[in-house]
Amino acid sequence: MTPTATYRLQLQPDFTFRAAEKVVPYLAALGVSHLHLSPVLEAVPGSTHGYDVVDHSRVRDELGGEDGLRQLARRAREYGLGLVLDIVPNHMAAAPSHNKALWEVLREGADSPYAGWFDIDRSTGDGKMLLPVLPGPLGGELAAMRVEDGVLHHGEQRFPLAPGTEELALPELLDAQHYRLCWWRLARTELNYRRFFTISELIGLRVEDPEVFEATHAKILELVRDGVVEGLRIDHPDGLADPEQYLRRLGEATGGACWTVVEKILTGDEVLPATWPVAGTTGYDALRKIDGLFTDPVGAAALEHRYREVAAPAPDRGGHWEPTVRRAAYKVVVHELAAETEVLVRAAERICAADPALRDHAPWALRTAVRELLVRVPVYRPYVTATGPGGPLTEASAATIPAQAVREAKAAFVVEQEAAAVDVVRDLALGRLGTGPDHVTFCARFAQTASALRAKSVEDTAFYRFVPLISANEVGGDPGTPAVSPAEFHAYCGRLARDWPATGTVLTTHDTKRSADVRAGIAVLSQCPKWWDDLLEQVSGVPAPDPQVAWQAWQTAVGFTPAGDSVDVDASLAGAPDGSRMGPALLKSVRESGLRTSWTEGDPGYEQAVTDFVDAGPAGAARRTVAHFTRALSPYVRAGALGAALVQLTMPGVPDLYQGTEREYFALVDPDNRARFRPGPPDEKTVVTTAALKVRRERPDAFGESGTYTPLEASGPAAAHCLAFSRSGEVVTAVTRLPLRLAETGGWTGTELVLPAGRWVDLLSPEREFEGGPDHPVPLAELLAERPVALLAVAAS
């Protein structure tokens, strides 16, 4: 069953299946059709997110176990709701104490029945799996190790021992194991297992192996067969060796009965592979298009220019978007992903050594070629498998390593013949040189590494270095081109309605860096860059560690601070998001950027200066100044927030609402956005959300796979400020774009919208009706008189 709308709940030990049961009546009344649950399989004890799975055969005890999940499903069905589960096929927690499969691999090595589960490169490290878990170098940690009951202990950590080694002296005992314990810092260069991005605590799974797939999906498939689960969200498919093969196997196993979407980030004009047997993505592509509608391109350009003048003078800072991404990619590929790069180099060396025609490509040349091509992959990853010479290669696949990238990569070489290593690496990455084990491994691992590199260099580095307008720095976003025109948005929606009508759409998720309402407050700055300059002048008395941090912190404060009343700002702020939550978010941003400090090479003095600045200014006394500023912006922020919400809820696709976002919701990057869910009092956004969900539920054909999407064009001097569309001739959405600019240029005077023929009821104010047809253009000043958005339904004849 395809959902009409889903609602994401973040399950954790203090919000269990039982707690979710209690909010079922509320969510049913809201109008969604399905509960979207974060991962439910057994995870590391205490996990607040569930992506660190340790046992695929069990539903997590801390959440209430399988009985609790099935009871939640029954309770949901009583209210007409189904369940959608978030599943994690790419990785497990690298926690031997809790992960039985990994424990057995460490105990028995390559002879373990679980040895094929994990992506371990045994061609290095004497065939031993590296475990970078010690807080310091091994020599200093030996005194903290002991053997008890046949198990090696280090603090709270436990490790299995190979049979027959329990009585050996400690140095000999360590040497006799199938793994090597070491200092955590060695992971960067020595790690020999595939991990999730750069997180060594998560180890990659080989679900391309049918036995591994069956073992890790048996419980999920049982829940699907039993009708407990009706939909699946696939986490991080780009981490898989062959995403399409995996999705086909999953579809066959579910009998095609599940609505399935993939957490796939699309870059630029990239589209989801048409051959993937899924309903679509989880919706980050929609997020970018929606946010872009409410960003002024002229003002965004002015902000970028001003940003370069005052906040980004150093070469490594983000003066321009694409160079920032390239510099960040080099940093990540050389440092954080050095071990992953070496896996590729070793595979390429073996391939070249076995082929006389390739034998003289030096390891340094192959390494350089791998790095230079990886940093130039313009999307997250290629989707190819090793087919050998003459095999099929689609235009889309070839474009993932374009000719321009090859030319630029070769420029890193002085000798032309040595630059030929680039051609070898490109052909290996695109699966063109053979189908042997090493060829298959290289092709898959290049794609997997490209995905990790793109995520780390763009989402987790460049987004924190290039910050002219931080509302655009969101997963799937393009800070270099933050604005989206109505024509571009209409074209996008037309493609969705035609090709992916049941895809997911989102505005806020557990992974967004700022909630939609925070982004709406920041995006308004693109309509008033001069006002932003004035605010910076007003708060200039608060000393900051550097201008980049100040710029980012004050924008965060603008988005995170509700409008204050000019008479009683303190009363206004009393119900505002806790200003102290800004400190951890800004500290995370400076660590992610890696400019002055980082997660692994921290500068305590600088970090303290950042914390002190935020506490004294944006989260402190200067919040009053910011509140006065946001008061002037509040009607325009309101228009953007309501407009984005209504567009997402009525455009093609299945809208997913993150917990709490049916009302005004202020949250920053995780863990701030993963707090325990508590339903709150309704507000204007709730009214819009409820009305949109109700009409989706009552008119499923208008929004479903057979529904149509038709742009409606306003006419008159302010036409560009209206975005409107019709769904199947039954429902019309109209929202205000760039309302501050609209106010400055005379408002809606002389601007009209022609509705499709018929009599239309305003679902947000049912007493209002409008006549459609070309002979009855509706003045937008009348249509949008009560609020900056309108949701109309054709009246029953």
GUTI-419386 format. One line per field, with one value per residue (C-alpha): residue in three letters; x, y, z. Coordinates in steps of 0.05 Angstrom, whole numbers. Layout:
res = (ALA; ...)
east = (X; ...)
north = (Y; ...)
up = (Z; ...)
***
This chain:
res = (MET; THR; PRO; THR; ALA; THR; TYR; ARG; LEU; GLN; LEU; GLN; PRO; ASP; PHE; THR; PHE; ARG; ALA; ALA; GLU; LYS; VAL; VAL; PRO; TYR; LEU; ALA; ALA; LEU; GLY; VAL; SER; HIS; LEU; HIS; LEU; SER; PRO; VAL; LEU; GLU; ALA; VAL; PRO; GLY; SER; THR; HIS; GLY; TYR; ASP; VAL; VAL; ASP; HIS; SER; ARG; VAL; ARG; ASP; GLU; LEU; GLY; GLY; GLU; ASP; GLY; LEU; ARG; GLN; LEU; ALA; ARG; ARG; ALA; ARG; GLU; TYR; GLY; LEU; GLY; LEU; VAL; LEU; ASP; ILE; VAL; PRO; ASN; HIS; MET; ALA; ALA; ALA; PRO; SER; HIS; ASN; LYS; ALA; LEU; TRP; GLU; VAL; LEU; ARG; GLU; GLY; ALA; ASP; SER; PRO; TYR; ALA; GLY; TRP; PHE; ASP; ILE; ASP; ARG; SER; THR; GLY; ASP; GLY; LYS; MET; LEU; LEU; PRO; VAL; LEU; PRO; GLY; PRO; LEU; GLY; GLY; GLU; LEU; ALA; ALA; MET; ARG; VAL; GLU; ASP; GLY; VAL; LEU; HIS; HIS; GLY; GLU; GLN; ARG; PHE; PRO; LEU; ALA; PRO; GLY; THR; GLU; GLU; LEU; ALA; LEU; PRO; GLU; LEU; LEU; ASP; ALA; GLN; HIS; TYR; ARG; LEU; CYS; TRP; TRP; ARG; LEU; ALA; ARG; THR; GLU; LEU; ASN; TYR; ARG; ARG; PHE; PHE; THR; ILE; SER; GLU; LEU; ILE; GLY; LEU; ARG; VAL; GLU; ASP; PRO; GLU; VAL; PHE; GLU; ALA; THR; HIS; ALA; LYS; ILE; LEU; GLU; LEU; VAL; ARG; ASP; GLY; VAL; VAL; GLU; GLY; LEU; ARG; ILE; ASP; HIS; PRO; ASP; GLY; LEU; ALA; ASP; PRO; GLU; GLN; TYR; LEU; ARG; ARG; LEU; GLY; GLU; ALA; THR; GLY; GLY; ALA; CYS; TRP; THR; VAL; VAL; GLU; LYS; ILE; LEU; THR; GLY; ASP; GLU; VAL; LEU; PRO; ALA; THR; TRP; PRO; VAL; ALA; GLY; THR; THR; GLY; TYR; ASP; ALA; LEU; ARG; LYS; ILE; ASP; GLY; LEU; PHE; THR; ASP; PRO; VAL; GLY; ALA; ALA; ALA; LEU; GLU; HIS; ARG; TYR; ARG; GLU; VAL; ALA; ALA; PRO; ALA; PRO; ASP; ARG; GLY; GLY; HIS; TRP; GLU; PRO; THR; VAL; ARG; ARG; ALA; ALA; TYR; LYS; VAL; VAL; VAL; HIS; GLU; LEU; ALA; ALA; GLU; THR; GLU; VAL; LEU; VAL; ARG; ALA; ALA; GLU; ARG; ILE; CYS; ALA; ALA; ASP; PRO; ALA; LEU; ARG; ASP; HIS; ALA; PRO; TRP; ALA; LEU; ARG; THR; ALA; VAL; ARG; GLU; LEU; LEU; VAL; ARG; VAL; PRO; VAL; TYR; ARG; PRO; TYR; VAL; THR; ALA; THR; GLY; PRO; GLY; GLY; PRO; LEU; THR; GLU; ALA; SER; ALA; ALA; THR; ILE; PRO; ALA; GLN; ALA; VAL; ARG; GLU; ALA; LYS; ALA; ALA; PHE; VAL; VAL; GLU; GLN; GLU; ALA; ALA; ALA; VAL; ASP; VAL; VAL; ARG; ASP; LEU; ALA; LEU; GLY; ARG; LEU; GLY; THR; GLY; PRO; ASP; HIS; VAL; THR; PHE; CYS; ALA; ARG; PHE; ALA; GLN; THR; ALA; SER; ALA; LEU; ARG; ALA; LYS; SER; VAL; GLU; ASP; THR; ALA; PHE; TYR; ARG; PHE; VAL; PRO; LEU; ILE; SER; ALA; ASN; GLU; VAL; GLY; GLY; ASP; PRO; GLY; THR; PRO; ALA; VAL; SER; PRO; ALA; GLU; PHE; HIS; ALA; TYR; CYS; GLY; ARG; LEU; ALA; ARG; ASP; TRP; PRO; ALA; THR; GLY; THR; VAL; LEU; THR; THR; HIS; ASP; THR; LYS; ARG; SER; ALA; ASP; VAL; ARG; ALA; GLY; ILE; ALA; VAL; LEU; SER; GLN; CYS; PRO; LYS; TRP; TRP; ASP; ASP; LEU; LEU; GLU; GLN; VAL; SER; GLY; VAL; PRO; ALA; PRO; ASP; PRO; GLN; VAL; ALA; TRP; GLN; ALA; TRP; GLN; THR; ALA; VAL; GLY; PHE; THR; PRO; ALA; GLY; ASP; SER; VAL; ASP; VAL; ASP; ALA; SER; LEU; ALA; GLY; ALA; PRO; ASP; GLY; SER; ARG; MET; GLY; PRO; ALA; LEU; LEU; LYS; SER; VAL; ARG; GLU; SER; GLY; LEU; ARG; THR; SER; TRP; THR; GLU; GLY; ASP; PRO; GLY; TYR; GLU; GLN; ALA; VAL; THR; ASP; PHE; VAL; ASP; ALA; GLY; PRO; ALA; GLY; ALA; ALA; ARG; ARG; THR; VAL; ALA; HIS; PHE; THR; ARG; ALA; LEU; SER; PRO; TYR; VAL; ARG; ALA; GLY; ALA; LEU; GLY; ALA; ALA; LEU; VAL; GLN; LEU; THR; MET; PRO; GLY; VAL; PRO; ASP; LEU; TYR; GLN; GLY; THR; GLU; ARG; GLU; TYR; PHE; ALA; LEU; VAL; ASP; PRO; ASP; ASN; ARG; ALA; ARG; PHE; ARG; PRO; GLY; PRO; PRO; ASP; GLU; LYS; THR; VAL; VAL; THR; THR; ALA; ALA; LEU; LYS; VAL; ARG; ARG; GLU; ARG; PRO; ASP; ALA; PHE; GLY; GLU; SER; GLY; THR; TYR; THR; PRO; LEU; GLU; ALA; SER; GLY; PRO; ALA; ALA; ALA; HIS; CYS; LEU; ALA; PHE; SER; ARG; SER; GLY; GLU; VAL; VAL; THR; ALA; VAL; THR; ARG; LEU; PRO; LEU; ARG; LEU; ALA; GLU; THR; GLY; GLY; TRP; THR; GLY; THR; GLU; LEU; VAL; LEU; PRO; ALA; GLY; ARG; TRP; VAL; ASP; LEU; LEU; SER; PRO; GLU; ARG; GLU; PHE; GLU; GLY; GLY; PRO; ASP; HIS; PRO; VAL; PRO; LEU; ALA; GLU; LEU; LEU; ALA; GLU; ARG; PRO; VAL; ALA; LEU; LEU; ALA; VAL; ALA; ALA; SER)
east = (0; 29; 23; -12; 35; 84; 105; 175; 184; 254; 252; 302; 304; 264; 214; 194; 141; 95; 106; 93; 27; 4; 11; -24; -92; -60; -24; -86; -124; -68; -82; -21; -29; 34; 82; 154; 198; 273; 312; 281; 331; 377; 429; 485; 455; 433; 436; 392; 388; 390; 436; 488; 455; 485; 434; 388; 349; 318; 274; 308; 293; 304; 246; 199; 221; 182; 119; 121; 129; 73; 28; 44; 25; -41; -55; -38; -84; -141; -134; -123; -48; 9; 83; 144; 211; 280; 329; 405; 433; 502; 534; 533; 564; 637; 625; 650; 618; 549; 557; 558; 576; 636; 656; 660; 700; 750; 754; 760; 786; 775; 749; 688; 621; 610; 676; 639; 593; 643; 685; 754; 816; 861; 914; 945; 961; 984; 912; 890; 832; 853; 814; 830; 796; 850; 853; 928; 987; 988; 1050; 1017; 953; 983; 978; 903; 893; 875; 848; 787; 744; 778; 763; 810; 789; 809; 768; 696; 715; 718; 750; 748; 810; 829; 819; 882; 913; 884; 945; 997; 1035; 1003; 1051; 1048; 973; 961; 1004; 965; 898; 861; 857; 905; 886; 914; 909; 846; 887; 915; 847; 860; 917; 917; 845; 830; 755; 703; 666; 608; 640; 698; 664; 706; 653; 609; 634; 609; 566; 571; 497; 515; 527; 459; 473; 489; 427; 383; 413; 409; 339; 301; 268; 249; 219; 180; 150; 132; 100; 61; 33; 67; 107; 81; 140; 215; 264; 333; 389; 451; 445; 507; 548; 528; 572; 514; 452; 409; 423; 407; 341; 320; 334; 296; 237; 234; 237; 179; 140; 138; 87; 127; 129; 205; 246; 321; 362; 396; 427; 421; 470; 451; 410; 425; 364; 351; 369; 305; 320; 319; 256; 236; 184; 237; 282; 270; 263; 326; 320; 251; 278; 329; 278; 228; 279; 305; 236; 239; 310; 322; 378; 396; 400; 437; 490; 496; 505; 559; 596; 592; 613; 676; 692; 685; 686; 725; 794; 838; 848; 820; 756; 697; 704; 673; 633; 666; 738; 716; 689; 752; 798; 755; 756; 831; 834; 787; 817; 888; 873; 806; 800; 873; 860; 803; 848; 901; 852; 840; 914; 930; 876; 901; 972; 951; 912; 970; 1021; 981; 976; 1041; 1007; 995; 1054; 1096; 1046; 1081; 1044; 1054; 1023; 963; 954; 957; 908; 859; 861; 856; 796; 760; 760; 730; 671; 615; 561; 561; 581; 579; 529; 567; 592; 653; 633; 700; 722; 665; 613; 555; 567; 510; 520; 500; 552; 607; 588; 606; 679; 676; 731; 745; 759; 808; 844; 850; 874; 929; 953; 981; 1034; 1096; 1111; 1056; 1067; 1059; 994; 966; 953; 892; 862; 874; 841; 781; 770; 775; 726; 677; 686; 718; 782; 758; 714; 765; 758; 804; 768; 701; 729; 760; 697; 653; 702; 716; 641; 634; 694; 669; 604; 639; 685; 628; 589; 648; 677; 611; 561; 611; 666; 649; 580; 616; 668; 625; 570; 543; 471; 471; 398; 424; 476; 430; 436; 425; 432; 475; 501; 534; 465; 416; 356; 305; 259; 185; 197; 252; 207; 148; 192; 218; 148; 126; 182; 163; 89; 109; 167; 166; 96; 105; 174; 186; 189; 217; 233; 262; 294; 336; 397; 381; 429; 373; 298; 255; 231; 302; 321; 260; 283; 353; 330; 293; 361; 368; 311; 344; 420; 425; 386; 436; 493; 458; 450; 523; 540; 494; 526; 597; 614; 613; 684; 687; 745; 743; 695; 674; 648; 613; 578; 553; 534; 493; 455; 442; 415; 369; 338; 335; 305; 230; 205; 210; 160; 188; 159; 174; 229; 244; 172; 178; 243; 215; 181; 236; 284; 338; 395; 446; 431; 467; 534; 542; 517; 568; 623; 605; 608; 679; 702; 671; 702; 771; 798; 821; 802; 773; 745; 813; 862; 826; 848; 819; 835; 800; 740; 733; 735; 679; 638; 650; 631; 565; 547; 562; 530; 484; 459; 468; 453; 452; 392; 350; 379; 367; 296; 282; 311; 269; 206; 213; 222; 168; 113; 161; 189; 118; 103; 164; 153; 79; 92; 146; 102; 42; 83; 115; 48; 13; 68; 79; 105; 92; 106; 144; 134; 188; 164; 139; 142; 67; 76; 131; 194; 263; 320; 393; 440; 439; 433; 392; 341; 332; 301; 245; 179; 125; 61; 51; -6; -30; -11; -22; 25; -16; -78; -44; -14; -80; -119; -68; -65; -140; -150; -95; -131; -200; -177; -122; -130; -115; -47; -30; 4; -51; -54; -30; 9; -8; 29; -16; 13; -7; -10; 6; 65; 76; 65; 135; 117; 63; 76; 13; -6; -65; -67; -112; -158; -185; -138; -101; -41; -20; 37; 75; 147; 197; 145; 192; 210; 136; 120; 175; 145; 72; 43; -8; -40; -61; -39; -88; -92; -139; -164; -187; -261; -308; -327; -269; -272; -216; -197; -162; -223; -282; -330; -292; -306; -279; -303; -254; -246; -214; -273; -263; -191; -181; -143; -85; -97; -164; -141; -83; -117; -120; -54; 5; -18; -82; -106; -168; -211; -262; -331; -373; -423)
north = (0; 67; 117; 183; 213; 187; 213; 199; 179; 174; 113; 108; 79; 137; 136; 63; 26; 36; 111; 110; 74; 131; 182; 139; 173; 241; 223; 190; 255; 294; 256; 214; 143; 111; 116; 119; 87; 96; 30; -23; -81; -96; -40; -21; -12; 60; 80; 141; 129; 54; 55; 16; -52; -112; -166; -170; -228; -190; -130; -85; -102; -31; -8; -63; -122; -156; -162; -87; -74; -120; -88; -20; -45; -71; -5; 33; -11; 5; 77; 61; 70; 26; 22; 41; 18; 49; -8; -8; -57; -25; -33; -59; -35; -55; -71; -142; -144; -137; -161; -237; -244; -198; -233; -299; -270; -242; -308; -354; -309; -328; -396; -366; -379; -304; -285; -269; -219; -163; -124; -141; -135; -191; -177; -128; -129; -201; -221; -194; -147; -81; -59; 15; 18; 36; 106; 108; 71; -3; 1; 47; 6; -63; -52; -41; -109; -173; -242; -267; -328; -337; -265; -206; -144; -72; -26; -37; -70; -145; -185; -259; -302; -353; -424; -449; -380; -364; -384; -346; -287; -221; -202; -272; -274; -210; -235; -300; -268; -259; -185; -130; -83; -14; 61; 92; 142; 86; 77; 135; 101; 27; 6; -56; -62; -20; 27; 77; 141; 152; 122; 62; 42; 20; -38; -50; -110; -152; -157; -172; -243; -279; -314; -249; -217; -273; -274; -199; -190; -251; -214; -154; -199; -238; -172; -154; -222; -218; -150; -114; -71; -40; 3; 7; 65; 40; 76; 95; 51; 85; 45; -21; -56; -60; -20; -43; -116; -107; -71; -125; -179; -141; -130; -204; -222; -176; -196; -123; -111; -57; 16; 26; 89; 99; 151; 174; 243; 269; 322; 377; 349; 277; 232; 166; 107; 88; 14; 15; -22; 30; 84; 138; 174; 195; 266; 308; 328; 356; 393; 429; 450; 474; 514; 545; 573; 617; 642; 706; 696; 770; 777; 711; 736; 800; 761; 718; 780; 811; 745; 743; 814; 805; 732; 689; 719; 658; 610; 550; 586; 584; 644; 606; 542; 495; 510; 500; 431; 412; 433; 396; 334; 334; 341; 283; 235; 247; 245; 216; 166; 148; 75; 69; 98; 47; -10; 15; 24; -47; -76; -35; -58; -131; -121; -86; -137; -193; -160; -147; -91; -54; -78; -16; 31; 50; 47; 122; 136; 92; 125; 194; 174; 145; 208; 256; 220; 209; 284; 298; 251; 303; 259; 214; 151; 114; 57; 6; -65; -98; -122; -126; -99; -82; -86; -37; 32; 81; 154; 169; 121; 149; 220; 202; 206; 256; 270; 336; 300; 255; 314; 350; 288; 278; 349; 324; 284; 312; 253; 237; 161; 161; 200; 138; 111; 157; 119; 53; 76; 106; 42; 1; 46; 39; -37; -37; -78; -146; -186; -220; -215; -155; -120; -130; -107; -45; -25; -32; -1; 59; 74; 63; 107; 161; 163; 168; 222; 263; 259; 278; 332; 365; 353; 349; 398; 446; 461; 488; 527; 562; 597; 660; 635; 574; 557; 530; 486; 426; 353; 349; 425; 468; 528; 553; 560; 566; 594; 555; 590; 572; 546; 499; 476; 462; 422; 382; 367; 348; 296; 269; 263; 226; 182; 178; 195; 157; 183; 212; 286; 318; 385; 363; 297; 266; 285; 357; 408; 457; 446; 476; 532; 551; 551; 594; 646; 648; 646; 711; 745; 734; 785; 838; 833; 906; 890; 834; 884; 929; 871; 853; 926; 924; 862; 879; 894; 820; 796; 732; 683; 698; 730; 664; 638; 704; 704; 633; 643; 705; 672; 613; 660; 694; 627; 600; 661; 674; 745; 787; 840; 910; 922; 856; 817; 776; 750; 732; 695; 657; 608; 607; 550; 546; 591; 545; 494; 539; 528; 454; 465; 519; 478; 420; 466; 490; 418; 394; 450; 430; 500; 516; 453; 384; 321; 287; 346; 392; 462; 468; 542; 559; 515; 550; 617; 595; 571; 635; 677; 640; 643; 717; 738; 696; 653; 707; 780; 795; 750; 810; 848; 789; 782; 855; 841; 778; 816; 859; 797; 754; 762; 744; 684; 662; 665; 624; 571; 562; 563; 510; 466; 470; 459; 396; 369; 378; 369; 301; 248; 222; 274; 252; 296; 294; 289; 356; 393; 397; 459; 511; 470; 498; 448; 448; 392; 325; 308; 372; 348; 279; 298; 257; 270; 307; 330; 404; 454; 469; 533; 563; 513; 456; 484; 483; 414; 383; 412; 387; 317; 313; 330; 280; 226; 244; 251; 198; 193; 268; 258; 186; 152; 170; 242; 300; 363; 427; 493; 554; 620; 686; 749; 820; 859; 812; 747; 722; 723; 670; 596; 558; 489; 443; 370; 331; 391; 378; 415; 480; 505; 577; 606; 671; 675; 727; 766; 821; 839; 836; 886; 933; 934; 947; 880; 842; 902; 885; 812; 755; 679; 641; 578; 517; 519; 504; 529; 527; 523; 550; 491; 537; 583; 540; 599; 629; 606; 627; 619; 589; 594; 645; 693; 697; 714; 717; 777; 750; 806; 772; 699; 711; 763; 720; 685; 680; 611; 582; 511; 503; 443; 440; 436; 374; 384)
up = (0; -20; 38; 30; 82; 134; 202; 227; 299; 330; 375; 432; 502; 530; 472; 461; 422; 482; 479; 405; 418; 460; 403; 351; 362; 355; 291; 261; 275; 242; 178; 161; 136; 163; 221; 198; 251; 260; 260; 306; 305; 363; 370; 416; 486; 498; 425; 412; 337; 323; 263; 301; 292; 328; 314; 254; 281; 340; 350; 400; 472; 497; 452; 476; 435; 379; 421; 431; 356; 338; 390; 361; 292; 319; 354; 290; 249; 296; 273; 200; 202; 176; 192; 151; 177; 168; 154; 152; 101; 94; 161; 233; 297; 303; 377; 391; 460; 429; 357; 358; 285; 292; 357; 320; 263; 313; 349; 289; 234; 162; 183; 218; 185; 191; 157; 92; 127; 130; 80; 108; 64; 89; 37; 86; 160; 158; 145; 213; 222; 251; 312; 325; 393; 444; 473; 465; 433; 450; 492; 542; 545; 560; 635; 629; 595; 630; 613; 651; 636; 569; 547; 537; 575; 567; 610; 591; 525; 515; 459; 443; 442; 390; 417; 454; 464; 532; 572; 531; 560; 539; 482; 452; 464; 425; 368; 365; 351; 285; 299; 319; 375; 364; 379; 349; 309; 265; 232; 185; 149; 170; 173; 131; 136; 101; 147; 144; 118; 167; 227; 248; 299; 240; 197; 126; 109; 46; 31; -42; -16; -18; 47; 82; 53; 77; 147; 156; 127; 153; 211; 169; 115; 167; 192; 121; 107; 172; 152; 209; 161; 96; 75; 79; 80; 57; 93; 53; -10; -38; 11; -21; -73; -122; -100; -159; -147; -74; -88; -138; -87; -35; -81; -98; -25; -7; -68; -89; -34; 2; -13; -14; -18; -15; 22; -42; -49; -121; -144; -192; -249; -231; -232; -196; -240; -276; -268; -192; -168; -117; -109; -106; -57; 15; -11; -2; -75; -61; 0; -43; -95; -43; -3; -67; -83; -22; -34; -72; -123; -125; -50; -43; -92; -51; 13; -20; -43; 26; 58; 16; 38; 113; 132; 83; 69; 78; 18; 55; 74; 29; -17; -75; -73; -124; -103; -31; -48; -86; -29; 21; -22; -25; 50; 61; 10; 35; 109; 132; 75; 67; 86; 36; -18; -3; -12; -83; -96; -73; -117; -177; -164; -165; -229; -263; -238; -270; -338; -377; -415; -349; -307; -307; -274; -210; -143; -134; -202; -188; -120; -152; -205; -154; -113; -171; -201; -135; -119; -188; -187; -194; -162; -102; -140; -206; -214; -253; -244; -275; -344; -377; -445; -492; -437; -436; -407; -405; -418; -346; -319; -363; -341; -269; -289; -347; -398; -364; -299; -335; -366; -300; -264; -316; -303; -237; -275; -309; -354; -404; -402; -326; -334; -369; -299; -299; -358; -323; -259; -297; -337; -273; -237; -295; -298; -367; -357; -334; -288; -243; -167; -162; -220; -186; -119; -149; -187; -125; -75; -120; -121; -46; -31; -78; -39; 28; 0; -28; 37; 80; 35; 18; 74; 131; 109; 53; 82; 143; 104; 53; 92; 57; 68; 114; 100; 33; 67; 75; 56; -19; -26; -72; -34; -98; -131; -73; -111; -152; -202; -207; -277; -252; -195; -241; -288; -229; -204; -274; -277; -209; -228; -291; -268; -191; -167; -102; -84; -15; 0; 63; 94; 161; 179; 234; 191; 170; 198; 212; 215; 160; 206; 224; 150; 133; 183; 152; 79; 88; 94; 19; 11; 55; 53; 75; 138; 151; 146; 196; 245; 241; 257; 318; 347; 328; 400; 417; 401; 360; 350; 276; 226; 195; 261; 275; 208; 217; 290; 278; 220; 265; 318; 267; 247; 318; 352; 346; 337; 399; 421; 423; 493; 527; 491; 553; 555; 481; 492; 551; 505; 453; 439; 492; 469; 501; 446; 397; 430; 415; 344; 330; 363; 317; 257; 271; 283; 219; 179; 201; 192; 263; 301; 286; 318; 317; 322; 369; 392; 462; 467; 402; 419; 487; 451; 406; 465; 503; 442; 431; 504; 509; 443; 399; 456; 509; 519; 444; 435; 453; 394; 349; 374; 356; 287; 276; 297; 235; 193; 225; 172; 117; 155; 168; 93; 76; 129; 113; 39; 43; 86; 40; -23; 6; 29; -38; -91; -126; -79; -9; 44; 106; 168; 220; 291; 316; 249; 242; 284; 290; 303; 318; 317; 298; 277; 313; 369; 378; 327; 357; 423; 453; 416; 454; 418; 429; 422; 351; 315; 246; 215; 246; 213; 145; 155; 179; 121; 70; 100; 103; 30; 11; 50; 22; -50; -58; -133; -141; -108; -123; -181; -229; -206; -250; -236; -273; -262; -254; -277; -245; -286; -267; -238; -179; -216; -200; -126; -133; -141; -156; -183; -191; -172; -220; -228; -158; -111; -119; -79; -81; -40; -34; -55; -31; 8; 33; -39; -55; 1; -24; -95; -81; -60; -101; -133; -205; -199; -212; -215; -260; -226; -264; -282; -224; -156; -106; -30; 13; 58; 107; 113; 89; 89; 30; -42; -110; -180; -230; -305; -351; -344; -268; -251; -176; -149; -107; -57; -45; -49; -1; 43; 106; 102; 53; 28; 0; -7; -49; -68; -123; -92; -103; -159)
***
